[in-house]
Amino acid sequence: MESRLFVLIGKMKNIMKVVLAVGLVAGTASPAVAARTGKEVYEAVCVACHGTGVSGATKFGDKKWTELEKKEGLKSLVRDAVKGERAMPPKGGCSDCTADEIKAAVKYLVDSAQKK
């Protein structure tokens, strides 16, 4: 009986070491960064091409955005932006952008056409 107790205590010590290690790692993890808005992503990345129309990129505010959304749908436009389209690299070159941030940027571009 006594040997079983020592085995159980030994296992509990190992479990506690794992729990302690996980707690330490979780406590030192960096806090979550707030997602960037569509405007922020556009101004940081997309404006380089969509601001001037480089390589045939649809310009900010161009009514073509509304046409594209009606024809292809927002979901398709976001998918194209994430995978890359013609001269545009995947995510427009924003490797640290999340899918939600890319979606927000695409929505921002589409909305820019509807405000004019």
Secondary structure, 3 states (H helix, E strand, C coil): CHHHHHHHHHHHHHHHHHHHHHHHHHHHCCCCCCCCCHHHHHHHHHHHHHCCCHHHCCCCCCCHHHHHHHHHCHHHHHHHHHHCECCECHHHHCCCCCHHHHHHHHHHHHHHHHCC
